[in-house]
Amino acid sequence: MQLFKFAHDARYADVNTMASLDGMKLEAIPVSHSSDVVKHLDRSCNDVVIDEVQFFDDGIIDVVRALIDRGVWVKVAGLTLDFRGVAFPFASGERSMSDLLVSADRIIQLNAVCTAMKDVDRVCGNTASRTQRLIDGKPAAYDSAIQTIGSTELYEARCVKHHEVPGRPVCPVTLEQQKLELVRSL
């Protein structure tokens, strides 16, 4: 098995270590670009893990697909949505995590617990599917930088109800909704 991690992520361990929030640590190969995965790949390896995949360039999709086509068992971990609540875009190109997800044979989606304060002494506690970025303790604006590596000082887990993104464009009314309104008005 080979473990790869995004080289610029040293939040919980040194650059050569993949670490979980609960303190588990494994040796990993730090890489900055999707092509680095290919350069460091042991061709006899049939099991590859890539952590924080959302931080890579969009060539990682092609690398993952090529490995799968060779019969390699590939596991990736990463955020599906960015702090704005949309598919996490890769560092370069036009593709996003949603483009990678369609290549998967199996998806295991883990959620956190919403940490928004429900009242003075109680957090919400609902399933959190969103990441709330904070700037000076306030929700980050929609047009803030997308890729900012941080931990609890910058991010909180939030449910849809408590996820705030100031300046987020309002979803336009769909054509189907417009037709329904037209029929109702007749």
N, C-alpha and C positions, 0 to 999 in steps of 0.2 A: 504494500500500500504506500502511496505517496500523498503527502499532505502539502498543499500550497496555500499561502496566505498573501493578502495584499501587503506589499512591503512597507507602505506608509502608515500602516495601522499598528501602533505600538501602545494601545490604550491599556491593555491588561497584562502584557508580557513583553519581553524583548522581541526584536524583529525576527528572530529565528524560532519563535514559539507561538503556537496557536493556543489561545486560552479561552475558557468559558467564563461566564460571570460568576459561577460557583467555585472557581479556583482550579478546575481541571486544566492541565497543561500537556501539550504534545509538541514534539519537535516538528517544525514545518519549514518548507522552502519558501523564503520571501521572494515574491515576484511583483514587478510593477506593470507589466504589459502581458497581454494574452500570448504573445509570441514567446515570452520567457517561460511559460508553462511547457511549451513544445521543446524549447532548448534544454530544459532540465528534466524532461520526462525520461524515465527508465523504460525503454521499449518492451522489457519483459513484464512490466507492471500491468496488472489487470484490474486495479482498484485505485481510483484517484478521488481525492477530496479537495475542493476549492472553497475556502472560507471568504466571506465578505465579497462575494462575486459581483455585487452591484457597483463596486468601486472600479472594476476593470473597464477597459475599452470594449466596444461591441464585437471585436474579433473573438472574444471569449465564447460567443455563441457558436462560431465555426469550429473552434478548438473542441468544445464539448461535443458537438455533433460528430466530428471526425473521430474522437475517442470512442463514442458510442458505436459508430459504424465499424470500428476495429474490434468491438466486443469488450471494451473496457467498461467496467462498472463505475460510473461517474456520479458522485454526490456533491452537490453544491449547497452552500448555505448563504443566505443573503436576504435583504429586505425586498419585498415585492413592490412596495409603495414608498415614494419619497415623503418628505415632511409635508408636502402639499396635498398628499392623498391620491397621487396619480402614479402610474407605472414608473418605477425608478429608471431614469434614462442612463445608459452607459456613458462613460466619460468621453467617448468620441462617437461620431456617427449618428445615425437616425434611429437606432434600435434601442429597445428597453428590456427590462426584466420580463415583460409579458411575451416578448419574442423568444426568450430563453425557455420560459415555462412550457411553451407548446411543444418543445422537444422532449419533455419529460415523460417517462413511462409511469412515474409515480410522483405525486406531490404530497408532502407532509407539511401542512401549514400549522405553525405554532403561533399562539397568541400570548400576549402578556396580560396583565391585569391593569385596568385603568387607574391611574394614580391621581386623577383630578380630585380636588377637594369637593366633597358633596356638601359638607358643612364644616364648622370649625374643627372638629376632632374626628372626622370620618372621610375616608376616600371613597370614590365611586365604587370600585371593585368589579365593574362589569368587564366583559371580554374586550381587550384593547387590540384593535387591528390597525391602529394608526400610530405614527411617531410624531409627537408634538415637539418641534424645535423651538427653543426659547432663546431670545436675545435680551439680555438684561432682565430676565425673569418674565418677559412678555412673549406671546406667540410671534414667531417670525413671519414677516410679510411674504406673500406669494412670490414676489420677485427677488427674494434673497437667494444667495448661492445655493445650488442644489447639493453639491458634495462637500459636506463639512464633517470631518471625522471628530467625534466627541463621545462623551459618556453622559452620566446623569447631570453634569453641569450644563449640558446643552439640550438634552432630550428627555422626554417623559413619555410613557406609554399612555395612550388615550383611546377611549371608545369613540365611535362616530359622533355621539351626542356632544362630547366634550372636546373634540378636535376642532381647533380654531386656526384659520389661515386668513388673516386680514389681507384684503385685496384680491382674493380668489375670484376669478371670473364666475359669474352666475351662469349655470347651465341654461342654454337656450331652450325654448319650448320646442319639442319635437314636432315633426310634420303630423304624426299620428295624433298628438294632443291637440294640434290646431284643427284637424278634421273633426275630432270629437266635439270641440267647442263650437264649431260651425254647425254641426248637426243639432246640438243642444239649443242653439240660438234660433233654429227654424221653427 
